[in-house]
Amino acid sequence: MEERQYYVVQKGDNLFKISSKNKITMQKIKEINGIGPDEAIFPGQRLLLE
């Protein structure tokens, strides 16, 4: 069983930076975390990366 990988959003982060750093698409991050097209991410938010 794979261990879930999380990322805690830091000040200045955006989905592009997070996706590039973690080798996952922005779309996949949005899908996994239920982030809508107009929703923002914020520092301290924990994102599941799979």
CYANA upper distance limits for C-alpha pairs under 8 A (distance plus 0.5 A):
  4 ARG  CA     48 LEU  CA      7.68
  4 ARG  CA     49 LEU  CA      7.87
  4 ARG  CA     50 GLU  CA      5.99
  5 GLN  CA     48 LEU  CA      6.52
  5 GLN  CA     49 LEU  CA      5.84
  5 GLN  CA     50 GLU  CA      5.98
  6 TYR  CA     46 ARG  CA      6.93
  6 TYR  CA     47 LEU  CA      5.94
  6 TYR  CA     48 LEU  CA      4.98
  6 TYR  CA     49 LEU  CA      5.95
  6 TYR  CA     50 GLU  CA      7.93
  7 TYR  CA     46 ARG  CA      6.15
  7 TYR  CA     47 LEU  CA      5.67
  7 TYR  CA     48 LEU  CA      7.00
  7 TYR  CA     49 LEU  CA      7.40
  8 VAL  CA     43 PRO  CA      7.90
  8 VAL  CA     44 GLY  CA      6.19
  8 VAL  CA     45 GLN  CA      6.11
  8 VAL  CA     46 ARG  CA      4.92
  8 VAL  CA     47 LEU  CA      6.72
  9 VAL  CA     13 ASP  CA      6.78
  9 VAL  CA     41 ILE  CA      8.01
  9 VAL  CA     42 PHE  CA      6.91
  9 VAL  CA     43 PRO  CA      5.27
  9 VAL  CA     44 GLY  CA      5.79
  9 VAL  CA     45 GLN  CA      5.83
  9 VAL  CA     46 ARG  CA      6.81
  9 VAL  CA     47 LEU  CA      7.85
 10 GLN  CA     42 PHE  CA      8.14
 10 GLN  CA     43 PRO  CA      5.24
 10 GLN  CA     44 GLY  CA      6.89
 11 LYS  CA     42 PHE  CA      8.03
 11 LYS  CA     43 PRO  CA      5.71
 13 ASP  CA     17 LYS  CA      6.75
 13 ASP  CA     18 ILE  CA      7.31
 13 ASP  CA     43 PRO  CA      8.27
 14 ASN  CA     18 ILE  CA      6.79
 14 ASN  CA     41 ILE  CA      7.74
 15 LEU  CA     19 SER  CA      6.37
 15 LEU  CA     26 MET  CA      6.31
 15 LEU  CA     29 ILE  CA      8.37
 15 LEU  CA     41 ILE  CA      8.38
 16 PHE  CA     20 SER  CA      6.60
 16 PHE  CA     26 MET  CA      6.77
 17 LYS  CA     21 LYS  CA      6.62
 18 ILE  CA     22 ASN  CA      6.63
 19 SER  CA     23 LYS  CA      6.20
 19 SER  CA     24 ILE  CA      5.42
 19 SER  CA     25 THR  CA      5.90
 19 SER  CA     26 MET  CA      6.02
 19 SER  CA     29 ILE  CA      8.00
 20 SER  CA     24 ILE  CA      7.28
 20 SER  CA     25 THR  CA      8.12
 22 ASN  CA     49 LEU  CA      8.50
 24 ILE  CA     28 LYS  CA      7.21
 24 ILE  CA     29 ILE  CA      7.67
 24 ILE  CA     49 LEU  CA      8.05
 25 THR  CA     29 ILE  CA      6.98
 26 MET  CA     30 LYS  CA      6.76
 27 GLN  CA     31 GLU  CA      6.64
 28 LYS  CA     32 ILE  CA      6.56
 29 ILE  CA     33 ASN  CA      6.62
 29 ILE  CA     35 ILE  CA      8.43
 29 ILE  CA     47 LEU  CA      8.05
 29 ILE  CA     48 LEU  CA      7.78
 29 ILE  CA     49 LEU  CA      6.74
 30 LYS  CA     34 GLY  CA      6.16
 30 LYS  CA     35 ILE  CA      5.14
 30 LYS  CA     36 GLY  CA      7.46
 31 GLU  CA     35 ILE  CA      7.07
 32 ILE  CA     48 LEU  CA      7.22
 32 ILE  CA     49 LEU  CA      7.86
 32 ILE  CA     50 GLU  CA      8.04
 33 ASN  CA     47 LEU  CA      6.97
 33 ASN  CA     48 LEU  CA      6.86
 35 ILE  CA     39 GLU  CA      6.56
 35 ILE  CA     40 ALA  CA      8.44
 41 ILE  CA     45 GLN  CA      7.40
